[in-house]
Amino acid sequence: MIVIIGSINMDLVLRVPRMPLPGETITGGQFRTIPGGKGANQAVACARLSADDVKVAMVACLGDDAFGAELRAALRKDGIDDSHVTTIPGTASGIASILVDDNGQNSIVLASGANAELSPAHIDAARDLIGQARIVVLQLESPLPTVIHAIKLAHALGKTVVLNPAPAQALPTELLGQIDYLVPNEIEAAMLAGMPAGDIRIENDSDEQIAAVIGKLRAAGSTNVLVTLGEKGVYAALESGSGHFDAQAVKAVDTTAAGDTFIGGFVAALAEGRSEAEAIALGQRAAAISVARVGAQTSIPSRREVAD
């Protein structure tokens, strides 16, 4: 079983020719509401990309609004166990306002809503579920104390812990030693490595610079680090070795949920007992398909589509 602990949002997606400047009004294109949230995206990716005998469950919070009902139905449609997805009375579900430009790049603003209500008590209530998991996956769209509590519990129960540290924020150093796979993008990796705010992007994405940043993360306790680099691929520093994995060349339509799709494929393969290289390859193939489609969960392919 794979258990995902994290956020569920309704994505409010607006196509724009380009990102507006501060104070500027521009005319956009198509508007859509699409189920999203990093936690739910990763849960859906795991469900669609896993073998039939691998179960996927989620621990999260939803509001008692129309979005909440629609988002729960979306999880169930993909066969995800929602028994520990709690509806919070009198609270709105989380939303993400997403602008997507003609180059497929996005800009996202979050309103946490019910996601902010996910507490250590919810994690404790799901202890038996977590105990059945082989892999536990987390992100940072939930309250940090809850994420820390969940990582400590999963680690204590001997589970493989995967953390996608997004949105980027500082983490307690001692927490990194309890994470089996840390999967940031380049900005998140640089921030966790303590780079100055003005120099947060890894210049030129060179293997030497990325290796230096990863070196700092591993010195702080991270055993396995995979830095996702978008169209430039993935740089992985693992106990089994380090290397750069090139991405497949595709025409990007919308990069929303590409990283979530990669993580879903990577985790799905690990849950089947595949090698780390095979897991990275599956994640990359799935992500390549996702960026050629619009939306978050609407863009995530099935295992059969990846195989074809």
MIDRENTI-796095 format. One record per residue: residue in one letter; x, y, z of N, C-alpha, C in turn. Coordinates in steps of 0.05 Angstrom, whole numbers, plus 5000, padded with zeros to 4 digits. Each point is the difference from the previous one (the first is absolute). Layout:
% residues N
AXYZXYZXYZ...
***
This chain:
% residues 308
M501749765000498350245000501750255000I499150214986501250265001498150195014V500950155020498450195014501150284994I498350184991500750274995498750185021I501650165013499050195020500450284989G497850154996500550264988497550154992S500350174981497950204992498249904978I497650115001498049964978498950284993N500350084975499050274992498249974975M498450204996498750044974501750214985D501049924977501650194984498250174983L500350265002498550194983502050104979V499849884976502150034980499250194978L501650204995499550204979502450014981R499449964974502150024980500550304994V502550074997500850284994502150004978P500150204983502250014980502750035012R500250145023502550045015499250075028M501949995018499550085028499850315002P497950105013499750295002502150125018L500750264994501850155016498650105024P501450085022498650115024498350244992G497549995008498150224994498849994973E500749804984499049984972497549824999T498150074983497749834994500349914971I499749734996500149894973497649834996T499349944975497849834994500949714998G498749825015500849725000498349844980G500449745001498649824983498249815015Q500249754995498249805012500449985030F497749975015500149965029498849735006R501349855018499049745008500449955030T498349845012500449915027500949714998I502349935012501249734997501049915028P499349755008501049905026503050015001G501150095022502950025003500949995029G502150145006501349995026502349804999K502350075010502349824996499649735012G498749985023499549745012498249834983A497750124992498149854984501249934973N501550194988501249944974501949765002Q501549995021501949785004498549745006A497850025014498449765006498849894974V499050184983498849914975502249894981A502350135000502249894984500949725009C500249975026500649735011497949804992A497550075002497849814994500049934970R500450194983499949954971502549864990L502250035013502649904990500949755014S498449915021500849765015498849754987A501249775007498949754992497249965014D498449834988497249975010499949915029D502049865010499949895027501150195021V500850244992501050205019497850205007K499350015026497950185009501150275007V498450214996500850275007497950135018A501050125022498250135019501050295005M498250175010500750275005499050095027V501750175014499350135025499950304995A497750125003499850284992497450125012C499650264995497550135008498750154977L497450004999498450144981498050185014G499050214986497950165010497349884995D498050115013497249894997498550164978D501450064979498850154978499849834975A499050124978499749854975502649904989F502150165003502749914991500849755015G499549995026500849785017498749744990A497450014994498649774990501149914973E500650194982501149934974502849885002L501650115019502849915003500049715012R498249955018499849735012499249804978A498150084984499149824978502249944981A501850204995502249964982502049795011L500550015026501749805013498849724996R497549985006498749734999500049904971K499750174981500049924972502649864993D502250085012502649874995500649785019G498049925016500349775018501750065025I500250255007501650075024498349985025D501149875020498749975026499850285013D497650105005499650265012498949985028S500349775013498949965026501350195021H502350114994501350195019500250284987V498250054981499750284990497750125015T500550195018498150115019498750254989T497350025001498650244993499850185025I500950254997500150195022497550184998P498149995019497650174998500750305000G498450154985500350295000502550104988T501449844984502550074988500049964970A501250184985500249974971502349814993S499749864978502149834990502350184989G502449884999502250154990499750054970I501050234991500050064971502750104992A500649974974502450114988499250164976S500850254999499650174976502449984983I499649894975502349934983499850154973L502150154993500250114974502049834983V499249934976501749844982500450164975D502650054993500550174976500349834975D500450134977500249864975502449824997N501950035018502449825000499649775019G497749985012499449775018501050055028Q501250235006501050055027497650115017N500249955027497850085017500950185023S498050145011500450165024497649935018I500649935026497949895017499950155026V497550065009499550115027498149825014L500649935025498449815015498450145022A497649895005498450075024499549735014S501349965023500149745012497249885008G498250175009497449905009500349775019A498549784995500049775018502749875003N501850034981502649885002501550105025A499450245008501350115024499149875026E497849844998498949875023501149725005L501749904982501149735003501950015024S499549845020501450025026501449745007P501950015020501249765009497949795010A497750105010497949815008499049844977H499850124976499149854977502149794992I502550065004502149814994499949775020D499650065025499849785020497649834995A497850124991497649844994500449814976A501950074983500649844976502449815005R500849975025502449845006499949714989D497649875003499849734989500349994970L498850214986500350014971502950044993I501450185013502850054995501649755005G499249855021501449755006499849794978Q498050024983499749814978501550084975A501150255000501350114976502849894996R500849984975502849954994501550274997I498650204988501150264995498050215010V501150215013498450235008501150254987V498250154987500850234983498850255012L501750215003499050255011501050244984Q498750235004500850264988499850215022L500250264992500050215020497750204996E497849904988497650174998498249955024S500949845019498649965026501650135022P498850055023501550135022502549855007L502250155002502649875005500149825025P498850095022500049815024498749734994T498050004983498749754992501849834983V501350134981501849864982502349875017I501150165018502249905017499049765017H497650025011498949785016499649754983A499050044976499549774982502649874992I502150164994502549884992501249845023K499950115024501149865023498549745005L497450004997498449755004500649804979A500050084975500649814978502849895002H501950165008502849915003500149805023A498750065022500049825023498749734994L498150014981498749754992501549854979G502350104992501749874981499250034971K498550214994499050044972502050164984T500049964974501550164982498650274997V501450225007498850265001501150174976V498150114984500650174978498950275006L501750214998499150275005500650174975N497950134990500250214980499850265014P502250145005500050245017499050254985A497449994993498850224985497350065012P499350275002501750234994502550015017A502150124989502650015014499850155027Q501149875020500350135026502249865016A501050135020502149885017498949775015L501749795004499249775015502049955022P499149885023501949935021502149814989T502550055006502249834989499749715009E499149965024499849735010497849844985L498250144987497949864985501049864975L502150124988501049894975501149725003G501049935023501049735005497849795001Q497550095002497749815001498549974974I501150134979498849994974501849824982D498849804988501549824982500550124973Y498050144989500450134974499050295001L501850194997499350284999499850084970V497750114992499650054971499250294996P502050195001499450284995500450084970N499050234992500950114975502550175006E501150134980502550145005499850235020I497750145000499650235018499849895029E498449795003499749885027502649885010A501549884982502649885009501950225009A500150224985501850225007499250135027M497450035004499050115025500749825024L499549744997500649825022503049995006A501650054979503050005003501050255013G498250205004500850255013501250214982M499449994974501050204982498550265005P501350234997498750265004497650044982A498050145011497550034985500450124972G501950184997500550134974501349814980D501049775010501549824982498749725002I497350005002498649765006500049804978R500050094975500049814977502949914995I500249744993502649894994500850104972E501950174998500750124974500949794980N498850024976500749834977499449715004D498949925023499349725005502449814994S502450085005502349834994500149775021D501049774990500249775019501850075023E502150174996501850065022498650175021Q498450194992498550165019497949845015I498649844985497949835013501349815019A502249884992501449815018500950145026A500850254997500950155024497750055019V497750074988497650045017499149745013I500049794984499249735011502049925022G502650074996502049935020499350125027K499050255000499250135025497649865012L498149924983497749865011500749735012R501849864986500849745011501750035025A501550215002501650055024498150065024A497650114993498050065021498449765008G500449774985498649765008498449864979S499650134976498449884979501649784986T498949765001501449774988499850004970N497650034990499449994971498650254992V501250154981498850254990499749994970L497650074991499450024971499150284995V501550154985499350284993498750004972T497550074998498650014974500650274987L500749994974500950234985498350074976G497449915001498350064977501049874975E500150164978500949894974502849905000K501650085021502849915002500349735014G497849885009500149745012500149995030V501549815010500249955029502949945007Y501050135021502649925011499649855025A501049765001499549825023502649945015A500150045026502249925016498949795020L500749754994498949785015502249845013E499349835020502049835012501349824979S498549934979501049834980501750144979G500150275001501650154981498550254992S501550184986498950264992500150034969G498150154989500050054972497850174990H500250094975498050174988498349844981F497450025002498249854983498650204982D500549994974498850194981497049954997A498650234997497149984995499549944970Q497649894995499249974972499250274989A500750044975499350264987497149994991V498450195011497250024992499350304999K497850054986498950274999498250055024A500850175018498550055024497650174995V497649915009497550154998499450125027D500549855021499350085028501749845019T501850135015501849855018498749945027T497550095005498749955025500049705006A500949925024499949725010502149834987A501950114984502149834989501749885022G500850165019501649895022498449805017D497550055004498349805014499849744985T499850024974499849764983502649845002F502350144999502549875003500249855026I499250135022500149875026498249765001G497650024988498149784999501249764986G501250044977501349784985502349885015F501750185011502349905015499149835024V498150105015499049855024498649744992A498450014979498649764991502049784993A502150074986502049804993501549895024L500750185019501349915024498249815016A497450055000498149835015499949724988E500649984974500149744987502649865003G501950135013502649885004502050054977R499350184982501850064978502450165010S502150014983502450155008499550304999E501850155012499750295000500250114972A501849894983500250094973497549954984E498749775004497549944987497850185010A500150065026497950185012500350284988I502450104997500550264988499050014972A500649794985499249984972496950014997L498649855017497150004998498950275007G501150135021499150275007500550204978Q502349984987500650194978498149954976R499549754993498249954977497250115006A499149955024497350095007499950315000A502150135011500050295001500150124972A501449864981500250104973497250004986I498449805007497350004989498350225013S500450045026498350195014500350294991V502550084992500450284992498950054972A499249794986498850044974497050025002R499050015025497150015004499450245019V497550075001499150235017499149905027G500750165021499049955027501749835017A499049965025501549845020499349714996Q497949915014499249724999499149914972T498950194985499249934973502349944982S502550075007502349954983501549755007I499449875023501549785010499249744984P502049874988499349764984499749755017S498949794987499849745013502549844994R500449785014502349834995499949894972R497749934990499749904973500950204979E499250265005500850214981503050034999V501349985023502950025001501349774986A498949765004501149764987499750024970D497750104991499650034971501850204987
***
